[in-house]
Amino acid sequence: MAPKTTVSTADKPPGNGARRGADVLKKLRASRAEIWHDGKKVADLTTDPAFRNVVRSLASLYDLQWKQPEIMLFDSPTSGKKVGRSFLIARTHEDLQSVSRMMKVWADATFGMMGRSPDYLNRAMTAYAAGAEFLSHPNPALGENARRYYEYIRENDLCLTHTLITPQANRSVNTAKQADPYLAARVKEETDAGIVIRGCRMLATLPAADEIMVFPSTLLKNQEEDAPYAFGLAIPTNTPGLRFLCREGIDYGRSHYDHPFGSRFDEMDAVVMFDDVFVPWENVFLYRDVVRCNEAYARTGAIVNMSHQVVVKNLAKTEYLLGLTSYLARTIGIEQFQHIQEKLAEVWVNMETMRAFLRAAEADARLDEFGVMRPAWDPLDAARNLFPRLYPRMVEIVQQMGASGLVAVPTASDVDGPLAEEIKTYYQAARAEAHERIPLFRLAWDTALSAFASRQVLYERFFFGDPVRMAGALVTNHDRTEYIDRVREFLTHSMDDSDAGERKSP
């Protein structure tokens, strides 16, 4: 059964435009999403210890929209209401740069530590809507579904999570050849009203989102075998039968003083289980077309838009690391040593490298086949392949500069406890009293050594997938013929000159 060629005309409730933090928290309190953590179903995301701090951080991003509306918002083309600029379909270079400025405000607010801030998937869904013509073949309903869904989340300013990859079971065979055909999420049945999904997917970061995008990986191989696993759709996170099983929370029970990042920005990661989840046809954007599923990210520009957001985030993160390492060096009086200067220079070069990639991608942007101003792909592809190597090294630099000081930092309870006077004496620094030095070192520890820090390193290593596979895709997808021809031409001329010289020799 194919998706219906007409979509539902039932209008969803009209949106109110860009949200504020209070709106986000109110919706989360009312949500009945089935989120499991530490053996228990989470009753209220806004009060549960594992989620309350990160959802407050999420809410603060939405408040930030209204503190800088000229940067963060624009007028909806349909309702005229103010909506988030991360939903803007860029038609000009200025449009694109305005989106970049907006994304930088959010990235700076979290020092780049919330990799799945809402703008990441807003940019993806915006691209799918703008490139809906690609999704419309052979069924026009699919492209129209993407456009309508994009307008719905734009007008309601919804936050999305997403899931792409299949569970790590038997990695020596493909998805269709696993011991259980429903190990990976697949279509169980079709009806006139929609499809039913059963199985599992990895890995949804920020399960506290309003909705989830369920899209295929770009590694589907066989049209017949993989067709049941080939779909793209989006549904509310509280859809019946949808479950999120979260990993152990990080530092969520501790104070901001002791765990400045872990207590604020642990987005949480979850495996997503589909227990016969019903998805209406109007929420389906790709269906049983392996070739189109493999091409969708590239053809619509979704991967470019997402990478654009990521490079903005990586720039903010590297700026933070330059500030942190410089502050550490100044505080404990080590900035005069050459090996420290070499390390600071390395972080600075990384920062300017990310800035250059971003500037090149925006400066070389061109209108794509859908009339969208798409950032240049080559600088973004280079940046997303390079940063997974740069970030662990920069964390290592923090470890090397902080050294034993990072594992000898008192907690807030110590600072306010019976040994307070001794702490003031023994934890001073060359250019800081103990009350300034200790929070700085706790921040450095939460950047380089804590559970939060380790998760960030792993996250950056595999942000877009296996680095080796990514490198292979880069080599395969970027034509190097021009550069080979230059070398061939040089060699040809060199040999001709050499032969001529030999013939003229006495």
C-alpha positions in Angstrom: 0.0 0.0 0.0 1.4 3.4 -1.0 1.0 6.6 1.0 -2.2 8.4 0.2 -1.8 11.0 -2.5 -3.9 13.5 -0.6 -3.2 14.7 2.9 -5.4 15.5 5.8 -7.1 18.9 5.6 -7.8 19.0 9.3 -6.0 22.1 10.5 -4.0 21.8 13.7 -4.6 24.5 16.3 -3.0 27.8 15.1 0.4 28.5 16.7 1.3 31.5 18.9 4.7 32.0 17.3 8.0 32.1 19.2 7.8 30.7 22.7 9.2 31.9 26.0 10.7 29.7 28.6 7.5 29.5 30.6 5.7 28.2 27.6 8.3 25.4 27.2 8.0 24.4 30.8 4.2 24.5 30.8 4.1 22.1 27.8 6.7 19.8 29.3 4.6 19.6 32.6 1.6 18.5 30.5 3.5 16.0 28.4 2.9 12.3 28.9 5.9 11.2 27.0 7.1 7.8 28.2 10.6 8.5 29.3 12.4 6.0 31.5 15.4 6.8 33.7 17.2 4.7 36.3 14.4 2.1 36.3 11.6 4.5 36.7 9.2 6.3 34.4 9.7 10.0 34.6 6.5 11.7 35.9 7.4 15.3 35.3 10.4 16.5 33.3 10.4 19.9 35.0 10.8 18.4 38.5 12.6 15.1 38.0 16.3 15.4 39.2 17.7 14.1 36.0 15.9 16.5 33.8 14.9 19.6 35.7 18.1 21.5 35.2 18.6 20.8 31.5 14.9 21.7 30.7 15.5 25.0 32.5 18.5 25.6 30.4 16.4 24.7 27.4 13.7 27.2 28.5 16.3 29.9 28.9 17.2 29.6 25.2 13.6 30.4 24.4 13.6 33.4 26.7 16.8 34.6 25.0 14.7 34.8 21.7 12.7 37.6 23.3 15.7 39.4 24.8 17.2 39.9 21.4 14.2 39.6 19.0 15.9 41.6 16.2 18.5 38.8 16.0 16.5 35.8 17.1 13.1 36.2 15.4 11.5 37.1 12.1 7.9 37.6 10.9 6.1 34.5 9.8 5.2 34.6 6.1 1.9 33.0 6.9 0.7 34.3 10.3 2.7 37.5 10.6 3.7 36.5 14.1 7.2 36.5 15.4 8.8 33.1 14.9 12.3 31.6 15.5 14.9 32.6 12.9 16.2 29.1 12.9 13.1 28.3 10.8 14.0 30.9 8.1 14.3 29.6 4.5 17.3 31.7 3.4 17.0 33.2 -0.1 19.9 35.7 0.1 23.4 35.8 1.6 22.0 38.2 4.3 19.3 35.8 5.2 21.9 33.1 5.7 24.1 35.3 7.7 21.2 36.4 9.9 20.5 32.7 10.7 24.2 32.2 11.5 24.1 35.2 13.9 21.0 33.8 15.6 22.6 30.3 16.0 25.7 31.9 17.5 23.7 33.6 20.3 22.3 30.2 21.4 25.7 28.5 21.0 27.4 31.2 23.1 24.7 30.8 25.8 25.8 27.2 26.4 29.4 27.5 25.4 28.5 25.0 22.6 27.9 22.3 25.3 24.3 21.7 24.1 24.9 20.1 20.7 21.3 19.4 20.2 19.9 22.9 20.9 16.6 23.3 19.0 18.1 25.1 16.0 20.0 22.0 14.9 16.9 20.1 13.8 15.0 23.3 13.0 17.5 23.8 10.2 17.1 20.2 9.1 13.3 20.4 8.9 13.5 23.8 7.2 15.7 22.2 4.5 13.3 19.3 4.0 10.4 21.7 3.6 12.4 23.9 1.2 13.5 20.9 -0.8 10.0 19.2 -0.7 10.0 18.9 -4.4 12.6 16.2 -4.1 10.5 14.4 -1.5 7.4 14.6 -3.8 8.6 12.1 -6.3 6.9 9.8 -7.0 4.3 10.8 -4.5 3.4 14.5 -4.2 1.8 13.9 -0.8 5.2 13.3 0.9 6.6 16.7 -0.1 3.4 18.4 0.9 3.5 16.6 4.3 7.0 18.0 4.9 5.9 21.6 4.1 2.9 21.4 6.3 4.8 19.8 9.2 7.5 22.5 8.9 4.9 25.2 9.1 3.4 23.5 12.1 6.6 23.4 14.1 7.6 26.9 13.0 4.3 28.4 14.1 4.4 26.6 17.4 8.1 26.9 17.9 8.5 23.2 18.8 11.7 21.5 19.8 12.7 18.3 18.1 15.0 15.4 18.8 15.8 12.7 16.2 17.0 9.2 15.8 18.8 7.6 12.8 20.9 4.5 13.6 20.0 0.9 14.4 21.0 -0.9 17.6 24.5 -2.2 18.0 23.7 -5.9 17.8 25.4 -8.0 15.1 27.4 -5.4 13.2 28.8 -8.0 10.7 25.5 -8.1 8.9 23.1 -5.4 7.7 19.8 -4.3 9.4 17.6 -6.7 7.4 19.7 -9.8 8.4 19.7 -9.3 12.1 18.4 -12.3 14.2 15.2 -10.5 14.9 13.7 -8.6 11.9 12.1 -6.1 14.4 15.3 -5.4 16.3 15.7 -2.3 14.2 12.6 -0.1 13.8 10.7 -1.1 10.7 7.2 -1.0 9.2 5.0 -3.7 10.7 1.8 -2.9 8.8 0.1 -0.3 6.6 -3.5 0.9 6.8 -5.5 3.5 5.0 -4.8 5.9 7.8 -1.1 5.3 8.2 1.7 2.9 9.2 2.7 1.0 12.3 6.3 0.9 13.4 7.9 -1.7 15.7 11.5 -2.0 16.8 14.2 0.1 18.2 16.4 3.1 17.2 19.5 4.8 18.5 20.2 7.5 19.6 17.9 10.3 20.6 19.7 13.2 22.4 17.4 15.6 24.3 14.4 13.3 24.8 12.7 16.2 26.6 11.9 17.6 23.1 8.3 18.0 21.9 8.6 15.9 18.8 10.9 13.3 17.3 12.2 13.1 13.7 12.7 9.4 12.7 14.8 9.4 9.6 16.8 6.7 7.8 20.6 6.4 7.8 22.3 7.0 4.5 23.6 3.4 4.5 20.7 1.4 3.2 21.9 -1.1 0.6 19.2 -3.2 -0.9 15.9 -1.9 -2.2 13.9 -5.1 -1.4 15.5 -6.0 1.9 15.8 -2.5 3.3 12.5 -1.1 2.1 10.7 -1.8 5.4 13.4 0.1 7.2 13.4 3.0 4.8 11.1 5.8 6.1 11.2 9.4 7.3 8.6 10.7 9.6 8.0 13.0 12.6 5.6 12.4 15.6 5.1 13.8 19.1 7.3 12.3 21.8 4.2 11.4 23.7 2.8 9.2 20.9 1.3 6.0 22.4 3.8 3.1 22.2 6.8 5.3 21.9 9.4 4.8 24.8 12.7 6.5 25.6 15.1 4.5 27.7 17.8 7.0 29.0 21.3 6.4 30.0 22.4 7.2 33.5 22.2 10.9 34.2 25.3 13.0 34.7 25.9 15.0 37.9 22.3 16.1 38.0 22.0 16.0 41.7 24.9 18.3 42.4 25.1 22.1 42.6 26.0 24.5 39.8 29.1 25.3 41.9 30.4 21.8 42.0 29.3 20.7 38.5 28.9 23.9 36.5 28.3 22.2 33.1 26.9 18.8 34.2 24.2 20.4 36.3 23.1 22.6 33.5 23.7 21.1 30.1 23.4 17.3 30.3 20.9 16.9 27.3 20.5 13.2 28.1 20.7 10.4 25.4 18.1 7.7 24.9 17.4 4.6 23.0 14.0 4.8 21.3 11.6 1.9 21.4 8.6 1.6 19.1 5.9 -0.7 20.4 3.5 -0.7 17.5 3.5 3.0 17.1 0.9 4.4 14.8 2.0 7.2 12.4 -0.6 9.0 10.3 0.3 9.2 6.6 0.4 13.0 6.9 3.4 12.7 9.2 5.4 10.6 6.7 7.9 12.3 4.4 9.9 9.4 2.9 8.6 5.8 2.4 10.1 2.6 1.2 12.3 4.3 -1.4 15.9 3.2 -0.5 17.6 5.4 -3.1 15.6 8.5 -2.1 16.2 7.9 1.6 19.9 7.7 1.0 19.9 10.9 -1.0 17.5 12.9 1.0 19.9 14.6 3.4 22.2 15.8 0.6 19.6 16.7 -2.1 17.3 18.7 0.2 20.2 20.5 1.8 19.4 19.1 5.3 23.0 17.9 5.9 24.4 21.2 4.8 22.0 23.2 7.1 22.7 20.9 10.0 26.5 21.2 9.4 26.2 24.9 9.3 24.7 24.9 12.8 27.3 22.5 14.0 30.2 24.7 12.8 28.7 27.7 14.6 28.4 25.5 17.7 32.0 24.3 17.3 33.3 27.9 16.9 31.5 28.9 20.2 32.9 25.8 21.9 36.5 26.6 20.8 36.2 30.2 21.8 35.2 29.0 25.2 38.2 26.6 25.4 40.5 29.5 24.4 39.0 31.6 27.2 39.3 28.8 29.7 42.9 27.8 29.0 43.9 31.5 28.9 42.2 32.2 32.2 43.8 29.1 33.8 47.3 30.1 32.6 46.9 33.7 33.9 45.4 32.6 37.2 48.2 30.2 38.2 51.0 32.2 36.6 52.1 29.9 33.8 51.6 31.9 30.7 55.3 32.8 30.4 56.3 29.2 29.7 56.9 28.4 26.1 55.1 25.0 26.2 52.0 26.8 27.6 52.2 29.4 24.9 52.4 26.6 22.3 49.3 25.0 23.7 47.4 28.3 23.8 48.5 29.0 20.2 47.1 25.6 19.2 43.7 26.4 20.6 43.7 29.8 19.0 44.6 28.3 15.6 41.7 25.9 16.0 39.3 28.7 16.8 40.4 30.7 13.7 40.2 27.6 11.6 36.6 27.0 12.6 35.9 30.7 12.0 37.5 30.5 8.5 35.4 27.4 7.6 32.3 29.2 8.7 33.1 32.4 6.8 34.0 30.5 3.6 30.8 28.4 3.8 28.7 31.5 4.0 30.7 33.7 1.6 30.6 31.0 -1.1 26.9 30.1 -0.5 24.9 29.8 -3.7 21.2 29.3 -4.6 20.4 25.6 -4.9 17.9 23.9 -7.3 15.1 24.9 -4.9 16.0 28.6 -4.8 17.5 28.3 -1.3 20.7 30.1 -0.4 22.8 27.0 0.6 26.1 27.3 2.4 29.1 26.0 0.5 29.5 22.3 1.4 33.2 21.8 1.1 34.3 24.0 4.0 31.5 22.5 6.2 32.5 19.0 5.3 36.1 19.7 6.1 35.1 21.3 9.4 32.9 18.4 10.5 35.7 15.9 9.6 38.4 17.9 11.5 36.6 18.9 14.7 36.3 15.3 16.1 40.1 15.3 16.1 40.6 18.8 17.4 38.2 18.6 20.4 39.8 15.7 22.3 43.2 17.3 21.9 41.9 20.6 23.3 40.4 18.8 26.3 43.9 17.1 26.7 45.4 20.6 26.8 43.1 21.6 29.6 44.2 18.5 31.5 47.8 19.2 30.9 47.6 22.8 32.0 45.5 22.1 35.1 47.5 19.0 36.0 47.0 17.8 39.6 45.1 20.9 40.4 42.1 19.5 38.6 41.9 16.5 40.9 42.4 18.5 44.1 39.5 20.9 44.0 37.2 21.2 47.1 33.4 21.2 46.8 30.9 23.9 47.8 30.4 22.0 51.1 34.1 22.2 51.8 34.3 25.9 51.0 31.4 26.6 53.3 32.5 24.0 55.9 34.7 23.9 59.0 37.9 24.2 57.0 36.9 27.3 55.2 39.8 29.4 56.6 42.4 26.8 55.7 40.9 26.6 52.2 41.2 30.3 51.7 44.9 30.0 52.6 45.9 26.9 50.7 43.9 27.3 47.5 45.0 30.7 46.5 46.7 31.2 43.2 49.2 33.6 41.7 46.6 36.0 40.6 43.4 34.9 42.4 42.1 34.3 45.8 40.7 30.9 46.7 37.1 32.0 46.1 38.0 32.8 42.5 40.4 30.0 41.8 38.2 27.1 43.0 35.2 27.8 40.7 37.6 28.2 37.8 39.2 24.8 38.5 35.8 23.2 39.0 34.8 24.5 35.6 38.0 23.2 34.0 37.4 19.8 35.7 33.9 19.6 34.4 35.3 20.4 30.9 38.1 17.9 30.9 37.7 15.1 33.6 34.1 14.7 34.8 31.5 12.3 33.5 30.0 15.2 31.6 33.4 16.0 30.0 33.9 12.4 28.9 30.5 12.3 27.3 31.3 15.5 25.4 34.5 14.0 24.0 32.7 10.8 22.9 29.9 13.0 21.5 32.2 15.1 19.4 34.1 12.1 18.2 31.0 10.5 16.7 28.8 13.6 16.1 28.1 12.7 12.5 29.0 9.1 12.7 32.0 6.9 12.4 35.0 9.1 11.6 36.6 6.5 9.4 33.4 6.1 7.4 33.0 9.8 7.2 36.6 10.1 5.8 35.8 7.5 3.2 32.7 9.4 2.2 34.7 12.6 1.9 37.2 11.0 -0.4 34.4 9.3 -2.5 32.2 12.4 -2.8 34.8 15.1 -3.5 36.3 15.1 -7.0 40.1 15.5 -6.9 40.6 15.2 -10.7 41.6 18.9 -11.0 44.5 18.4 -8.6 45.6 15.1 -10.1 45.7 16.8 -13.5 47.9 19.6 -12.2 50.5 17.0 -11.1 50.2 15.0 -14.3 50.7 18.2 -16.4 53.8 19.1 -14.4 55.3 15.7 -14.8 54.5 15.7 -18.5 56.2 19.0 -19.0 59.2 18.0 -16.8 59.8 14.9 -18.8 59.5 16.9 -22.1 62.0 19.4 -20.9 64.4 16.7 -19.7 64.2 14.9 -23.0 64.9 18.1 -24.9 67.9 18.9 -22.7 69.3 15.4 -23.3 68.9 15.7 -27.0 70.8 19.1 -27.0 73.6 17.7 -24.9 77.0 17.3 -26.7 
